[in-house]
Amino acid sequence: MIPSSTNVYTEKLISRVQEIFGERFWGFWMLGGMSGGGMGFIFDPSAKSQALVELGSILLQTKEDMSSSLAFAMDPVVFDYKVNEQGTVAELCSGSAECENERVTSTADKQTSTAHDQTLNDLLTEQGFDTNAQEQIRSDLQNGVIGLAKNKLSPETELTDVLPEDVTVVNEDTISQDTYQRGSNALEAGSVGVVTLAAGVGSRWTSGAGVVKALNPFCCLGGKHRSFVDIHLAKNRRVSSNVGTSIPHVLTTSWMTDDAISSYIESLPEDSNIPIYISKGQSIGLRMIPMVCDLKFLWKEQSHQRLDEQAEKVRDSIHAALMGWAESNGEGSDYTDNSPKQCLSPIGHWYEIPNLILNGTLANMLRDRPQLKTLMLHNIDTIGADVDAGVLGKFLESSSTLAFEVVPRCIDDMGGGLCRVDGKPRLVEGLALPSEEDELKFS
């Protein structure tokens, strides 16, 4: 049984069956609804015995190969369907007789290996967990130095929209031929690289499924399902071809994505001509039991949708229970009452550029490309990101060390933005604003 939406699984599966059985594989059909379904295989009668034995292994192996990029609710199961000309009947298997379903399923069972989860201490040690930093954070949290309320700007803070000179508008009218040529020259000289943040699992793209986001085949282009990695590398190849120089490309991974992404990169054809570097993150956080004051701030002082009276009572009861749990288990203490992977906490993109230095990736890039000077950094699911000669030229003209791309704000865009805080341009998160209405000031 396979999820009905995973057409990419079907493509690879059919390809493998055809490769093994050739003309003895006659066809297939899909069945099932939105929540899941199955696939029927039709074989030449002479191939039936072999298919019953091998099909389970093919299904399972294909599932295991794609388990990092697609979510599966269960291992595949093979059933032997026949045309029933007798109606509802039953057959008693006894003695040495073996039911066909048992025989077929056991073949697949033998292929299944149970992955042994690492202990929490193993994971923390492997990821270079910083106990000193953890204790400092705990101390600051318990002493009220940091917290949700502390993250909020003071109501007296002067918040205004940015001025025209705070941003550089980039479009066809503002990019001159000289600016474009400057960017092109930098690309041709091999002084530009790309850093793609690919440490995450699960997102709205995967409907919440815990798979490697970078490898999730989220769209079909040119008759083939493509992942985010496929798209970004394809854009790199296009730009590299246009300028006549390959652009080094870094994929920053994490303990959750490194094995899968590294294996995928190793499987790519060697003639792609793109220098690809894997930068595995070596920083990890350990979740803490929240402070009651932070929970109260989140629930009482932040605006929320008002529910009907009975629903409000239920929500209040849940909040009271969670605050009681935090108090009884020790506010600010390490959260270890779960599976190891659920106790760990990703600590954010900020660490990835320093990590290029710490793990030697940047040194390797500079050894291979001494003229490297500029890096374009982007999220794996920012599919519009590209190394554009005009934008690059504009950045080089500014002589800035760092630049961020911002876009005009739509009325339903929430979560923060670019503004002036007491006269200085800053990117501010929505939770740090004194009130939600402040965000409406930002263009």
C-alpha positions in Angstrom: 0.0 0.0 0.0 1.4 3.5 -0.9 0.1 7.0 -0.4 -2.0 7.9 -3.4 -0.2 11.3 -3.8 3.3 9.9 -4.2 3.5 9.7 -8.0 7.2 10.1 -7.9 7.4 6.8 -5.9 5.3 5.2 -8.6 7.6 6.4 -11.3 10.7 4.9 -9.8 8.9 1.7 -8.8 7.6 1.1 -12.3 11.0 1.8 -13.8 12.6 -0.9 -11.5 9.9 -3.5 -12.2 10.3 -2.9 -16.0 14.0 -3.2 -15.7 13.7 -6.6 -13.9 10.8 -8.2 -15.8 11.0 -6.5 -19.2 8.1 -7.6 -21.5 6.8 -10.0 -18.9 5.5 -6.9 -17.0 2.2 -6.0 -18.7 0.9 -3.0 -16.8 -0.5 -1.6 -13.6 -3.4 0.4 -12.2 -3.9 2.7 -9.2 -6.6 2.3 -6.7 -7.6 4.1 -3.5 -8.7 7.5 -2.3 -7.1 10.7 -1.0 -5.9 9.2 2.3 -4.0 6.3 0.7 -4.3 3.6 -1.8 -2.5 0.9 -3.7 -1.3 -0.3 -7.0 -2.1 -3.3 -9.0 0.5 -5.1 -11.1 -0.2 -7.3 -14.1 2.4 -9.9 -15.2 2.7 -12.5 -17.8 1.5 -15.7 -16.2 5.0 -17.2 -16.6 6.4 -14.4 -14.4 3.8 -14.8 -11.6 5.9 -17.0 -9.3 9.0 -14.8 -9.6 6.9 -11.6 -9.2 5.3 -12.8 -6.0 8.7 -13.4 -4.5 10.6 -10.3 -5.8 7.9 -7.6 -5.8 7.8 -7.2 -2.1 11.6 -6.6 -2.0 11.4 -4.1 -4.9 8.6 -2.2 -3.2 10.4 -2.1 0.1 13.8 -1.2 -1.3 12.3 1.7 -3.3 10.5 2.9 -0.2 13.7 2.8 1.8 15.6 4.6 -0.9 13.0 7.4 -0.9 12.2 7.5 2.9 14.3 10.7 3.3 12.3 12.6 0.7 8.8 11.1 1.0 6.6 10.2 4.0 5.3 6.6 4.2 2.8 5.5 6.8 3.8 1.8 6.6 6.0 -0.7 4.8 4.6 -1.9 1.4 2.5 -5.1 1.5 2.0 -7.4 -1.4 -1.3 -9.2 -2.0 -1.9 -11.9 -4.7 -5.3 -10.9 -6.3 -7.1 -13.4 -8.5 -10.4 -13.3 -10.4 -13.0 -14.7 -8.0 -15.6 -16.8 -9.9 -17.0 -18.5 -6.7 -18.1 -15.6 -4.5 -17.2 -15.5 -0.8 -15.3 -18.7 0.2 -12.6 -19.6 2.7 -9.7 -22.0 2.6 -8.2 -23.6 5.7 -4.4 -23.8 5.7 -3.0 -26.5 8.0 0.0 -28.6 8.6 2.8 -27.8 6.2 0.6 -25.8 3.9 1.6 -22.2 3.8 -0.8 -19.3 3.0 0.4 -17.3 0.0 -0.1 -14.0 1.8 2.2 -15.2 4.7 4.9 -16.4 2.3 4.9 -13.1 0.3 4.8 -10.9 3.4 7.5 -12.7 5.2 9.8 -12.0 2.3 9.3 -8.3 2.8 9.7 -8.7 6.5 13.1 -10.2 6.1 14.2 -7.1 4.2 13.2 -4.7 7.0 15.9 -3.5 9.4 15.1 -1.7 12.6 17.2 1.4 13.0 18.6 1.7 16.5 18.1 5.2 17.8 21.1 6.9 19.3 20.9 7.8 23.0 20.4 11.5 23.8 24.0 11.7 25.2 25.3 10.1 22.0 23.6 12.7 19.8 24.7 15.6 22.0 28.3 14.4 22.0 28.3 13.8 18.3 27.0 17.3 17.6 29.5 19.1 19.8 26.9 20.2 22.4 28.2 23.2 24.3 27.3 22.5 28.0 28.7 25.9 29.1 26.5 27.8 26.7 23.5 25.7 27.9 24.2 26.6 31.5 24.6 30.3 30.6 21.2 30.3 28.8 19.6 28.4 31.7 20.9 30.9 34.2 19.8 33.9 32.1 16.4 32.3 31.6 15.8 31.5 35.3 17.1 34.9 36.4 14.9 36.8 34.0 17.7 38.2 31.9 16.2 36.7 28.7 12.6 35.6 27.9 9.7 36.3 25.7 8.9 39.6 27.4 12.5 40.7 27.3 12.5 40.1 23.5 9.9 42.8 23.1 10.9 46.4 22.3 9.9 49.0 24.8 6.6 50.8 24.2 8.6 54.1 24.2 10.6 52.8 21.2 10.3 55.1 18.1 9.3 52.9 15.2 9.1 54.4 11.7 9.2 53.2 8.2 12.5 53.1 6.4 13.7 56.0 4.3 14.4 55.7 0.6 18.1 55.9 1.2 17.9 52.8 3.5 17.1 50.4 0.5 18.5 50.0 -3.0 15.7 49.4 -5.5 16.7 46.7 -8.0 15.0 46.6 -11.3 15.6 47.1 -15.0 15.6 50.9 -14.6 18.2 50.9 -11.8 20.7 48.4 -13.2 22.9 50.0 -15.8 24.9 48.1 -18.4 28.1 49.0 -16.4 26.5 47.5 -13.2 25.5 44.4 -15.0 28.9 44.0 -16.6 30.5 44.4 -13.2 28.5 41.5 -11.9 29.2 39.4 -15.0 32.9 40.0 -14.6 32.8 38.8 -11.0 31.0 35.6 -12.1 33.4 35.0 -14.9 36.4 35.5 -12.6 35.1 32.8 -10.3 34.8 35.0 -7.3 31.2 34.1 -6.4 29.8 31.1 -4.6 26.4 29.9 -3.3 25.4 28.7 0.2 22.1 26.9 0.4 20.7 26.2 3.9 19.4 22.6 3.9 19.3 21.5 7.5 15.6 21.3 7.9 13.0 18.5 7.9 9.3 18.8 7.4 7.5 22.0 6.5 4.4 23.3 4.7 5.9 21.9 1.5 5.8 18.4 2.9 2.5 18.8 4.6 4.3 18.5 7.9 5.8 15.1 7.1 9.2 14.5 8.8 11.3 14.1 5.6 14.3 16.0 4.4 12.9 19.2 2.9 15.7 19.6 0.5 15.1 16.3 -1.2 11.3 16.3 -1.2 10.1 16.0 -4.8 7.5 18.8 -4.5 6.9 19.6 -8.2 6.9 18.0 -11.6 8.9 19.8 -14.3 9.7 18.4 -17.7 7.8 15.2 -17.0 9.9 14.4 -13.9 9.5 15.1 -10.2 12.1 17.5 -8.9 13.4 18.4 -5.4 14.7 21.8 -4.1 18.2 20.5 -4.5 17.5 19.6 -8.1 16.2 23.1 -8.9 19.0 25.0 -7.2 21.7 22.9 -8.8 20.0 23.3 -12.2 20.0 27.1 -11.8 23.6 27.0 -10.9 24.4 24.9 -14.0 22.6 27.4 -16.2 24.4 30.5 -14.8 27.7 28.7 -14.8 27.2 27.8 -18.5 26.2 31.4 -19.3 29.3 32.9 -17.8 31.7 30.0 -18.7 32.8 29.4 -15.1 31.5 26.9 -12.6 30.0 28.4 -9.4 31.0 26.5 -6.2 27.8 25.5 -4.3 27.6 24.7 -0.5 24.7 22.7 1.0 24.6 23.3 4.8 23.2 20.2 6.5 22.4 19.0 10.0 22.4 15.7 11.9 18.8 15.3 10.6 19.7 15.8 6.9 23.4 15.1 6.3 23.4 11.4 5.5 20.5 11.7 3.1 21.8 14.8 1.3 25.4 13.5 1.1 24.2 10.2 -0.4 22.1 12.0 -2.9 25.0 14.3 -4.0 27.2 11.3 -4.3 24.7 9.7 -6.7 24.7 12.6 -9.1 26.5 12.3 -12.5 30.1 13.3 -12.4 29.7 15.4 -15.5 27.6 18.1 -13.7 30.8 20.2 -13.4 29.6 22.0 -10.3 31.9 22.0 -7.3 29.5 20.9 -4.5 30.5 21.1 -0.8 28.7 19.6 2.2 28.9 21.7 5.4 27.5 19.7 8.2 26.2 21.7 11.1 27.9 20.9 14.4 25.8 23.1 16.8 22.8 21.8 18.6 20.5 22.9 21.3 18.8 20.9 24.1 15.2 21.9 24.8 14.3 23.4 28.2 11.1 23.2 30.2 9.6 26.7 29.7 9.3 29.4 32.4 5.8 30.0 33.6 6.2 33.7 33.1 7.0 33.1 29.4 3.9 30.9 29.1 1.7 33.6 30.7 3.2 36.2 28.4 2.5 34.1 25.4 -1.1 33.3 26.3 -2.2 36.4 28.2 -0.3 39.4 26.7 -0.2 38.3 23.1 -3.3 38.7 21.1 -5.3 35.5 20.2 -8.5 34.7 18.5 -11.4 34.8 20.9 -13.2 31.5 21.1 -16.7 30.7 22.3 -17.2 30.4 26.1 -16.8 26.6 26.3 -13.8 26.5 24.0 -12.2 29.2 26.0 -12.7 27.1 29.2 -11.0 24.2 27.5 -8.1 26.3 26.3 -7.7 27.9 29.8 -7.6 24.4 31.4 -4.9 23.2 29.0 -2.9 26.3 29.7 -3.2 25.8 33.5 -2.2 22.2 33.1 0.9 23.1 31.1 2.0 25.8 33.6 1.5 23.2 36.4 3.7 20.8 34.5 6.4 23.4 34.0 6.4 24.2 37.7 6.4 20.6 38.9 9.2 19.6 36.5 11.5 22.5 37.1 11.3 25.7 35.0 14.4 26.1 32.8 15.6 22.6 33.4 16.6 20.3 30.5 13.7 18.6 28.7 14.7 14.9 28.4 11.3 13.2 28.8 10.9 12.2 25.2 12.7 10.3 22.4 16.2 11.8 21.9 15.5 13.5 18.6 12.4 15.2 20.1 14.6 16.7 22.9 17.0 18.4 20.6 16.5 21.9 19.3 17.8 23.4 16.0 19.5 26.7 16.9 19.1 28.6 13.7 20.7 29.8 10.5 23.0 32.3 12.3 25.5 29.5 13.0 25.9 28.3 9.4 28.4 30.8 8.1 30.7 30.6 11.2 30.3 26.8 10.8 31.8 27.1 7.3 35.0 28.3 9.1 34.9 25.9 12.0 34.4 22.7 9.9 37.0 23.7 7.2 34.5 24.0 4.4 35.4 27.6 3.6 39.1 26.7 3.8 38.5 24.0 1.2 36.6 26.4 -1.0 39.4 29.0 -0.9 42.0 26.3 -1.6 40.1 25.2 -4.7 39.1 28.8 -5.6 41.5 31.4 -4.1 39.7 34.2 -5.9 36.4 33.6 -4.0 35.1 36.8 -2.5 31.3 36.8 -2.4 28.7 34.3 -1.2 25.0 34.3 -1.9 23.1 32.7 1.0 19.5 31.5 0.7 17.0 29.1 2.2 16.5 25.8 0.4 12.8 26.6 -0.3 13.5 30.1 -1.7 13.1 28.8 -5.2 13.4 32.2 -6.8 16.9 32.7 -5.5 19.5 33.0 -8.2 22.9 34.4 -8.8 21.9 37.4 -10.9 24.7 39.5 -12.5 22.7 42.7 -12.2 21.9 42.3 -8.5 25.5 41.1 -7.9 26.8 44.2 -9.6 24.6 46.4 -7.6 25.8 44.8 -4.4 29.5 45.2 -5.4 29.0 48.8 -6.2 27.7 49.4 -2.7 31.0 48.2 -1.1 28.8 46.7 1.6 29.9 43.6 3.6 26.4 42.2 3.9 23.1 42.9 2.2 19.6 41.4 2.6 16.9 41.1 0.0 13.6 42.6 1.0 10.3 42.8 -0.9 7.4 45.2 -0.7 5.0 44.2 2.1 1.5 42.9 1.3 -1.3 43.6 3.7 -1.4 40.0 4.9 2.3 39.7 5.4 3.0 39.3 9.1 6.0 38.3 11.2 8.1 41.4 11.1 10.0 43.4 8.6 12.4 46.3 7.8 11.9 49.5 9.8 13.8 52.2 11.7 14.2 51.6 15.4 15.0 54.9 17.2 16.3 56.2 13.8 18.4 53.1 12.8 17.4 50.6 10.1 16.8 47.2 11.5 15.1 43.9 10.6 12.6 43.3 13.4 10.6 40.1 14.2 6.9 40.5 14.8 7.2 39.1 18.4 9.6 41.9 19.2 7.2 44.7 18.2 5.5 46.6 21.1 2.1 46.0 19.3 0.9 44.1 16.3 -0.3 47.4 14.8 3.3 48.6 14.5 3.8 46.2 11.6 1.3 48.2 9.5 3.8 51.1 9.5 6.3 49.0 7.4 6.3 49.2 3.6 
